Amino acid sequence: MSKKNWIRRFEPLTGERLVEVALESAAWLETYGHKDKDTEYWDVLPGKQVGEDTLLLKSTSLYGGAAGIALFYLRLYVATGDEEWLKKARAGAAYVMKNYKGKEDFTTDQPYLQGAYIGYLNGPAGGGYLASELYRITGDEEYKTFAVRVTDDCILSANEENGRLFWYGDYGIIGEGGLILYLVDSYELYGDERYIQAAAKAAAYILDKKEPAPDGGYRWYVMPTETFPTIGKPGGYFPGFEYGAAGCGYILAEVYKHVAGNREVKAPLPLSEYIEAAQGAAEYIMNIADYSEDGEAALVRYNDTYLTDLYYLGVCQGPVGTSRLFYSLYEITGEERYKDFVVKLTNGLLATGAPAKHSEGYWRTNCYCCGAAGMLEHFLNVHKLTGDDRYLSAAYDAAETIIGESTYRNKLRNWYTAWNRHEPETSDPYIGLYHGSAGCASSLIAFARYISGGDYLPPYLEDPYKDLYRK
C-alpha cells in the first residue's frame, strides 16, 4: 500500500469511503456465492454446514440467507446506480422464487417456536417482501405476481377462530407478528383489502393476549422463557421489540393506522382497542424504564421478571427496536411524549458508550439485529426526526466503529460476530443481512446515502422510520 493510501485510511469518513468499504464487503460475499443460470445463493456461514432447519438461517431467508443478501444488493443498486447490483438482487430473488413451495412453506414440523420458523425473517414472507421491493423499483410484473402469491398463501395457510387469524400462536414480530407487518406492507403496495382485513384479524389475536402489567399498561407473554438458555424458568416478560411488548404494541399501532378511516375493513374488535392496547404497551415500557438523574436518558431491561439488570442495546430487544413503537405512536397521535421517549431511549443508548464500548447486553455482535449496524441506521433516523446534530455525530462514530471491527484482507472485507450472547467465545463470519456482514455493509450504504442528500433506500420491513424518507 502506498504512503498516500495508508494515510487516507485515517481521514474523516466520506460517502466515497463508506461506499468503498461496502463494495469490499460485497466482493467478499461474492466469494461465497453460488450461481446457477439466472439464480444465485450464498453460503450462510462460510466454512460450516448449516441445515435448512436452523432457525433464521434458511438459505432463502431474509434474516441470514438469499433474500437478505438480495435486499442488500438492491440497496447498493439504489445508492450507486450500478446495474451490476440490480442484477445480483434479481439473481437472489430468482433463487428464492424458484425454491418456494407454496402454502406448505407456511407450515413446519419443528416442535417449538413454529411461528418463528414460518415468520417473515426465516420463512417465505421475507422473499415476498424482497419481491415487492423489486417491484417498487423495477415495475416488473413477475415480482408482483410472486409477492401476491406469497401473500395469498400466507392468509390461506392461517387458522381462523372467532374472527382471529393465527398460524401456530407464536405472535411476536420474530414470529407470526412479522407476518402481520408483511400483510400491511402488501396492502400498502397492492391495495387489496383482503390483506388489511387479514392483518386486523391476526392483530386481534395479539390483542386478546395482553395482560395488565403490575405497574400499569399492558404486557404480553410472548416467548416461553423456560426454553431460553440464559433464563430457563417460565413467566418471564420481555418488554422489547422482536419478542416483547414493544413489538406487540407496534403491530397493533400499525394495523390501527392502516384501518382507521377505511370503512370497508371490519375489524373483529373495536378499532379503539387496538390503539389503546398499543398505548398501554408504551405506558408499561415507560413505567419500568430506568432513567438518568436528569430524566433525559432511559434504558429498558431485557426481561421484566428475570435478568432485570441486563440491557440489550440493539434492534431485537434494545432501545433501537423499542423506539419504533414510540415513533409509530407519535406519528398516529402527534403526542410529543412519544417522540420525547424516542430521544430518551437514544440518549440512554449513547450514555452506555455504545457502539464503541461493549457491555453484557452489547457483546461482540457485529450485525444489524443486535449490534452497531442497527444503531447506525437508528442514529440517522433520529437525526432526521429531530435535526439534532448529536445524533449525526453518533452516526459517524458508529460507522467508524463498524469499519474498525471489520477484517480486511486482499481487498475483501467482512465481519465476525458472536451471534449468541450466551456463547461470547464463538465468533463466526456470518454473511446475513440481519446477523452478518451484509447488514454491516448495508448500514454504511445507508449512511453514505444519507450524507449525500439521498432519501429513499429499500427499507427493512419492520422499520417505521422509513416514512421519514417518503414525505
C-alpha positions as CSV (number, residue, x, y, z in Angstrom):
1,M,0.0,0.0,0.0
2,S,1.4,3.4,-0.9
3,K,2.0,6.0,1.8
4,K,-0.7,8.2,0.3
5,N,-3.3,5.4,0.5
6,W,-2.1,4.4,4.0
7,I,-2.6,7.9,5.3
8,R,-6.0,8.1,3.6
9,R,-7.3,5.3,5.9
10,F,-7.2,7.8,8.8
11,E,-9.0,10.7,7.1
12,P,-12.6,11.5,8.2
13,L,-15.3,9.4,6.7
14,T,-16.8,10.4,3.4
15,G,-19.6,9.0,1.4
16,E,-17.0,7.7,-1.1
17,R,-15.1,5.9,1.7
18,L,-18.4,4.3,3.0
19,V,-19.3,3.0,-0.4
20,E,-15.8,1.7,-0.9
21,V,-16.0,-0.3,2.3
22,A,-19.4,-1.7,1.3
23,L,-18.1,-2.7,-2.1
24,E,-15.2,-4.5,-0.4
25,S,-17.8,-6.4,1.6
26,A,-19.9,-7.2,-1.5
27,A,-16.7,-8.6,-3.1
28,W,-16.2,-10.9,0.0
29,L,-19.8,-12.0,-0.2
30,E,-19.4,-13.0,-3.8
31,T,-16.6,-15.4,-2.9
32,Y,-19.3,-17.5,-1.3
33,G,-21.9,-17.1,-3.9
34,H,-23.2,-20.0,-6.0
35,K,-24.7,-19.2,-9.4
36,D,-26.9,-21.5,-11.5
37,K,-28.2,-19.9,-14.7
38,D,-30.2,-16.8,-13.5
39,T,-30.2,-17.7,-9.8
40,E,-27.7,-17.1,-7.0
41,Y,-27.5,-18.0,-3.4
42,W,-24.8,-17.6,-0.8
43,D,-23.3,-19.7,2.0
44,V,-25.0,-18.7,5.2
45,L,-21.9,-19.4,7.3
46,P,-18.7,-19.9,5.2
47,G,-16.7,-22.9,6.1
48,K,-19.5,-24.6,8.1
49,Q,-22.6,-26.7,7.2
50,V,-25.8,-25.0,8.2
51,G,-29.0,-27.1,8.0
52,E,-32.2,-25.7,6.4
53,D,-34.0,-26.3,9.6
54,T,-31.6,-24.0,11.6
55,L,-33.8,-21.1,12.8
56,L,-33.3,-17.8,11.0
57,L,-30.6,-19.4,8.8
58,K,-32.6,-20.9,6.0
59,S,-30.8,-20.5,2.7
60,T,-33.7,-18.4,1.2
61,S,-34.4,-16.3,4.4
62,L,-34.4,-12.6,4.8
63,Y,-32.5,-12.8,8.1
64,G,-29.5,-14.9,7.1
65,G,-30.0,-16.1,3.6
66,A,-30.5,-15.2,-0.1
67,A,-33.5,-12.8,0.4
68,G,-31.5,-10.7,2.8
69,I,-28.4,-10.6,0.6
70,A,-30.5,-9.6,-2.4
71,L,-32.1,-6.8,-0.4
72,F,-28.6,-5.6,0.5
73,Y,-27.7,-5.6,-3.2
74,L,-30.9,-3.8,-4.0
75,R,-29.9,-1.1,-1.6
76,L,-26.4,-1.0,-3.1
77,Y,-28.0,-0.5,-6.5
78,V,-30.2,2.4,-5.4
79,A,-27.2,4.1,-3.7
80,T,-24.7,3.7,-6.6
81,G,-26.9,3.3,-9.7
82,D,-24.6,0.4,-10.8
83,E,-26.7,-2.1,-12.7
84,E,-24.5,-5.0,-11.5
85,W,-26.1,-4.9,-8.1
86,L,-29.6,-4.9,-9.5
87,K,-28.6,-8.0,-11.5
88,K,-27.3,-9.6,-8.3
89,A,-30.6,-8.7,-6.4
90,R,-32.6,-10.2,-9.3
91,A,-30.5,-13.4,-9.1
92,G,-31.0,-13.7,-5.4
93,A,-34.8,-13.2,-5.8
94,A,-34.8,-15.8,-8.6
95,Y,-33.3,-18.3,-6.2
96,V,-35.9,-17.5,-3.6
97,M,-38.8,-17.7,-6.1
98,K,-37.5,-21.0,-7.6
99,N,-37.4,-22.6,-4.1
100,Y,-40.9,-21.5,-3.0
101,K,-43.2,-24.5,-2.5
102,G,-46.5,-22.6,-1.8
103,K,-48.7,-22.9,1.3
104,E,-46.6,-25.7,2.7
105,D,-43.8,-23.2,3.4
106,F,-46.1,-21.7,6.0
107,T,-46.1,-25.0,7.9
108,T,-43.3,-26.6,9.9
109,D,-42.6,-29.9,11.8
110,Q,-40.5,-28.1,14.4
111,P,-41.6,-28.8,17.9
112,Y,-41.2,-25.3,19.3
113,L,-41.2,-21.7,18.1
114,Q,-43.0,-22.7,15.0
115,G,-44.1,-19.1,14.3
116,A,-40.5,-18.1,14.1
117,Y,-39.7,-20.8,11.6
118,I,-42.5,-19.7,9.2
119,G,-42.2,-15.9,10.1
120,Y,-41.0,-13.3,7.7
121,L,-37.4,-13.4,8.9
122,N,-37.0,-17.1,8.2
123,G,-39.9,-18.1,6.0
124,P,-41.4,-17.2,2.6
125,A,-42.8,-13.8,3.5
126,G,-39.2,-12.4,3.6
127,G,-38.9,-13.4,-0.1
128,G,-42.3,-11.9,-0.8
129,Y,-41.1,-8.7,0.7
130,L,-38.0,-8.7,-1.4
131,A,-40.1,-9.2,-4.5
132,S,-42.3,-6.3,-3.5
133,E,-39.3,-4.1,-3.1
134,L,-38.0,-5.2,-6.6
135,Y,-41.4,-4.5,-8.0
136,R,-41.4,-1.0,-6.4
137,I,-38.1,-0.2,-8.1
138,T,-38.4,-2.1,-11.5
139,G,-42.1,-2.4,-12.1
140,D,-41.6,-5.9,-13.3
141,E,-44.8,-7.9,-13.0
142,E,-43.1,-11.2,-12.2
143,Y,-42.2,-9.7,-8.8
144,K,-45.7,-8.5,-8.1
145,T,-47.1,-11.9,-9.2
146,F,-44.8,-13.7,-6.8
147,A,-45.4,-11.3,-3.9
148,V,-49.2,-11.6,-4.3
149,R,-48.9,-15.4,-4.4
150,V,-47.0,-15.4,-1.2
151,T,-49.4,-13.0,0.5
152,D,-52.4,-15.0,-0.6
153,D,-50.8,-18.3,0.6
154,C,-50.0,-16.6,3.9
155,I,-53.6,-15.9,4.5
156,L,-54.9,-19.3,3.2
157,S,-52.5,-21.2,5.5
158,A,-53.7,-19.4,8.7
159,N,-56.2,-20.8,11.2
160,E,-59.3,-18.7,12.0
161,E,-61.2,-18.9,15.3
162,N,-63.8,-16.4,16.5
163,G,-62.7,-13.9,13.8
164,R,-59.0,-14.1,14.8
165,L,-56.2,-15.4,12.5
166,F,-53.2,-17.2,13.7
167,W,-50.8,-19.9,12.4
168,Y,-49.1,-21.6,15.4
169,G,-49.7,-18.9,18.1
170,D,-46.2,-17.5,18.3
171,Y,-47.2,-13.9,17.9
172,G,-44.0,-11.9,18.4
173,I,-42.6,-9.9,15.5
174,I,-39.9,-12.6,15.2
175,G,-42.8,-15.0,14.6
176,E,-46.3,-14.6,13.3
177,G,-46.4,-10.9,14.2
178,G,-44.0,-10.2,11.4
179,L,-46.4,-11.8,9.0
180,I,-49.0,-9.1,10.0
181,L,-46.5,-6.4,9.1
182,Y,-46.0,-8.2,5.8
183,L,-49.7,-8.2,5.2
184,V,-49.8,-4.4,6.0
185,D,-47.0,-3.7,3.5
186,S,-48.7,-5.8,0.8
187,Y,-51.9,-3.8,1.4
188,E,-50.0,-0.5,1.1
189,L,-48.4,-1.6,-2.2
190,Y,-51.2,-3.6,-3.9
191,G,-54.3,-2.1,-2.4
192,D,-56.0,-5.5,-1.8
193,E,-58.3,-5.0,1.1
194,R,-58.2,-8.8,1.9
195,Y,-54.7,-8.1,3.2
196,I,-55.5,-5.4,5.7
197,Q,-58.6,-7.4,6.7
198,A,-56.4,-10.4,7.5
199,A,-54.0,-8.2,9.3
200,A,-56.7,-6.8,11.5
201,K,-57.9,-10.3,12.4
202,A,-54.4,-11.5,13.2
203,A,-53.7,-8.4,15.3
204,A,-56.9,-9.2,17.2
205,Y,-55.3,-12.5,18.2
206,I,-52.4,-10.5,19.8
207,L,-54.9,-8.0,21.3
208,D,-56.6,-10.9,23.2
209,K,-53.2,-12.0,24.7
210,K,-52.5,-8.7,26.5
211,E,-52.2,-8.7,30.3
212,P,-52.4,-5.8,32.8
213,A,-48.9,-5.1,34.0
214,P,-48.3,-4.6,37.7
215,D,-47.1,-1.0,37.2
216,G,-49.7,-0.1,34.7
217,G,-50.2,-0.6,31.0
218,Y,-50.1,-3.9,29.1
219,R,-47.6,-6.6,28.7
220,W,-47.5,-9.9,26.7
221,Y,-46.0,-13.3,27.5
222,V,-44.6,-13.6,24.0
223,M,-41.9,-16.2,24.5
224,P,-41.7,-19.2,26.8
225,T,-38.7,-18.2,28.9
226,E,-38.2,-21.8,30.2
227,T,-36.7,-22.5,26.7
228,F,-34.1,-19.7,27.0
229,P,-30.6,-20.9,27.8
230,T,-29.9,-17.9,30.0
231,I,-33.2,-18.0,31.9
232,G,-34.6,-21.5,32.0
233,K,-37.7,-20.6,34.0
234,P,-41.3,-19.8,33.0
235,G,-43.1,-16.5,33.4
236,G,-40.5,-14.0,32.1
237,Y,-41.9,-10.9,30.3
238,F,-39.9,-9.2,27.6
239,P,-40.5,-5.5,27.0
240,G,-38.6,-5.3,23.8
241,F,-39.3,-5.4,20.1
242,E,-38.7,-8.7,18.3
243,Y,-40.4,-10.8,21.0
244,G,-41.8,-8.4,23.6
245,A,-44.4,-5.8,24.4
246,A,-42.9,-3.1,22.2
247,G,-43.3,-5.3,19.2
248,C,-46.9,-6.3,20.1
249,G,-47.8,-2.7,20.6
250,Y,-46.1,-1.7,17.3
251,I,-48.1,-4.3,15.4
252,L,-51.4,-3.0,16.9
253,A,-50.5,0.6,16.2
254,E,-49.6,-0.1,12.5
255,V,-52.8,-2.1,11.9
256,Y,-54.8,0.7,13.5
257,K,-53.1,3.3,11.3
258,H,-54.0,1.5,8.2
259,V,-57.5,0.5,9.2
260,A,-58.6,3.8,10.7
261,G,-60.8,5.6,8.2
262,N,-61.3,2.6,6.0
263,R,-65.0,1.8,6.2
264,E,-64.6,-1.3,4.0
265,V,-62.5,-3.1,6.7
266,K,-64.4,-4.7,9.5
267,A,-62.0,-5.4,12.4
268,P,-63.2,-8.2,14.8
269,L,-62.8,-5.8,17.8
270,P,-63.5,-2.1,18.2
271,L,-60.7,-0.2,16.5
272,S,-60.2,1.9,19.6
273,E,-59.0,-1.2,21.4
274,Y,-56.1,-1.6,19.0
275,I,-54.7,1.8,19.7
276,E,-55.4,1.7,23.4
277,A,-53.5,-1.5,23.7
278,A,-50.6,-0.1,21.8
279,Q,-50.5,2.9,24.1
280,G,-50.8,0.5,27.0
281,A,-47.7,-1.2,25.8
282,A,-45.9,2.2,25.7
283,E,-47.2,3.0,29.2
284,Y,-45.8,-0.3,30.5
285,I,-42.4,0.3,29.0
286,M,-42.1,3.9,30.2
287,N,-43.2,2.8,33.7
288,I,-40.5,0.1,34.0
289,A,-37.7,2.0,32.3
290,D,-34.6,3.1,34.2
291,Y,-33.9,6.9,33.9
292,S,-30.9,9.0,34.3
293,E,-30.9,11.5,37.2
294,D,-31.9,14.4,34.9
295,G,-34.6,12.2,33.2
296,E,-33.2,12.8,29.7
297,A,-32.0,9.3,29.1
298,A,-33.7,5.9,29.6
299,L,-33.0,2.2,29.1
300,V,-35.4,-0.7,29.4
301,R,-34.4,-4.0,30.9
302,Y,-34.0,-7.1,28.8
303,N,-36.6,-9.1,30.8
304,D,-39.0,-7.7,33.3
305,T,-39.0,-10.8,35.5
306,Y,-35.5,-12.2,35.3
307,L,-32.2,-10.5,34.3
308,T,-33.6,-7.2,35.3
309,D,-30.2,-5.6,35.4
310,L,-29.3,-6.6,31.8
311,Y,-29.9,-4.1,29.0
312,Y,-29.8,-5.1,25.3
313,L,-28.8,-2.2,23.1
314,G,-29.8,-3.1,19.6
315,V,-32.8,-3.7,17.4
316,C,-34.1,-7.0,18.7
317,Q,-34.6,-6.2,22.4
318,G,-32.9,-2.9,22.9
319,P,-33.7,0.9,22.5
320,V,-33.3,0.8,18.7
321,G,-36.2,-1.6,18.3
322,T,-38.3,-0.4,21.3
323,S,-38.2,3.2,20.0
324,R,-40.2,2.0,16.9
325,L,-43.4,1.7,18.9
326,F,-43.0,5.2,20.2
327,Y,-42.3,6.7,16.8
328,S,-45.3,4.9,15.4
329,L,-47.5,6.3,18.2
330,Y,-46.1,9.8,17.7
331,E,-47.0,9.6,14.0
332,I,-50.5,8.5,14.8
333,T,-51.3,10.7,17.8
334,G,-49.0,13.7,17.4
335,E,-48.3,13.4,21.2
336,E,-44.8,14.8,21.9
337,R,-44.3,12.4,24.9
338,Y,-43.8,9.6,22.4
339,K,-41.2,11.5,20.4
340,D,-39.5,12.5,23.6
341,F,-39.2,8.9,24.6
342,V,-37.6,8.0,21.3
343,V,-35.0,10.7,22.2
344,K,-34.6,9.4,25.7
345,L,-34.0,5.9,24.6
346,T,-31.4,7.1,22.1
347,N,-29.7,9.1,24.8
348,G,-29.7,6.1,27.0
349,L,-28.0,4.1,24.3
350,L,-25.3,6.8,23.9
351,A,-24.8,7.0,27.7
352,T,-23.6,3.4,27.7
353,G,-20.7,4.3,25.4
354,A,-22.1,2.2,22.6
355,P,-21.3,1.4,19.9
356,A,-17.6,1.9,20.7
357,K,-17.9,0.4,24.2
358,H,-19.2,-3.1,24.7
359,S,-21.2,-4.4,27.6
360,E,-23.1,-7.5,28.7
361,G,-26.1,-6.6,26.6
362,Y,-24.0,-5.4,23.7
363,W,-21.4,-8.1,23.3
364,R,-19.2,-8.6,20.2
365,T,-22.1,-8.8,17.9
366,N,-21.2,-7.1,14.6
367,C,-24.6,-7.1,12.9
368,Y,-27.9,-5.2,12.3
369,C,-30.0,-7.2,14.7
370,C,-28.2,-6.5,18.0
371,G,-25.1,-4.6,17.0
372,A,-23.7,-1.3,15.8
373,A,-25.2,-1.6,12.3
374,G,-28.7,-1.3,13.6
375,M,-27.5,1.6,15.9
376,L,-26.0,3.5,13.0
377,E,-29.3,3.4,11.0
378,H,-31.2,4.4,14.2
379,F,-28.9,7.4,14.7
380,L,-29.6,8.6,11.2
381,N,-33.4,8.2,11.7
382,V,-33.3,10.2,15.0
383,H,-31.2,12.9,13.4
384,K,-33.8,13.1,10.6
385,L,-36.6,13.2,13.2
386,T,-35.0,15.8,15.5
387,G,-32.4,17.7,13.5
388,D,-30.1,17.4,16.5
389,D,-26.5,17.0,15.2
390,R,-25.5,15.0,18.3
391,Y,-27.2,12.0,16.5
392,L,-25.4,12.7,13.2
393,S,-22.1,12.7,15.2
394,A,-23.1,9.5,16.8
395,A,-23.7,8.0,13.3
396,Y,-20.2,8.9,12.3
397,D,-18.8,7.3,15.5
398,A,-20.9,4.2,14.8
399,A,-19.6,4.0,11.2
400,E,-16.0,4.3,12.4
401,T,-16.7,1.5,14.9
402,I,-18.2,-0.8,12.3
403,I,-15.3,-0.3,10.0
404,G,-12.8,-0.8,12.8
405,E,-14.4,-4.1,13.8
406,S,-14.1,-5.5,10.3
407,T,-11.5,-7.9,8.9
408,Y,-9.7,-6.7,5.7
409,R,-7.6,-9.0,3.5
410,N,-6.7,-8.9,-0.2
411,K,-9.3,-6.1,-0.9
412,L,-12.1,-8.2,0.7
413,R,-13.8,-7.1,3.9
414,N,-16.1,-9.0,6.3
415,W,-17.1,-9.1,9.9
416,Y,-17.0,-11.8,12.6
417,T,-19.8,-11.8,15.1
418,A,-20.7,-13.7,18.4
419,W,-24.3,-14.2,17.4
420,N,-25.4,-15.8,20.8
421,R,-24.9,-13.8,24.0
422,H,-24.5,-17.0,26.0
423,E,-21.7,-18.1,23.7
424,P,-19.5,-15.0,23.5
425,E,-16.4,-17.1,22.8
426,T,-17.8,-18.3,19.5
427,S,-17.3,-15.7,16.7
428,D,-18.2,-16.6,13.1
429,P,-18.2,-14.8,9.7
430,Y,-21.9,-14.9,9.0
431,I,-23.0,-13.3,5.7
432,G,-26.5,-12.3,6.5
433,L,-28.4,-9.0,6.4
434,Y,-29.6,-9.2,10.0
435,H,-26.7,-11.0,11.7
436,G,-23.7,-10.7,9.4
437,S,-21.5,-8.8,7.0
438,A,-24.3,-7.8,4.6
439,G,-26.0,-5.9,7.4
440,C,-22.8,-4.1,8.4
441,A,-22.2,-3.1,4.8
442,S,-25.8,-2.2,4.3
443,S,-25.7,0.3,7.2
444,L,-22.7,2.0,5.7
445,I,-24.5,2.3,2.4
446,A,-27.5,3.9,4.3
447,F,-25.1,6.4,5.9
448,A,-23.4,7.2,2.5
449,R,-26.9,7.8,1.0
450,Y,-27.9,10.0,3.9
451,I,-24.9,12.3,3.9
452,S,-25.1,12.7,0.1
453,G,-28.7,14.0,0.5
454,G,-30.4,11.0,-0.9
455,D,-33.6,9.8,0.8
456,Y,-35.1,6.5,-0.3
457,L,-33.4,3.2,0.2
458,P,-35.3,-0.1,0.2
459,P,-36.1,-0.3,3.9
460,Y,-36.4,-3.0,6.5
461,L,-40.0,-4.2,6.6
462,E,-40.4,-3.6,10.4
463,D,-38.8,-0.1,10.4
464,P,-41.4,2.7,10.7
465,Y,-38.8,5.4,10.3
466,K,-38.9,4.7,6.6
467,D,-41.9,7.1,6.5
468,L,-39.5,9.9,7.3
469,Y,-37.9,9.5,3.9
470,R,-41.1,9.2,1.9
471,K,-42.6,12.6,2.9
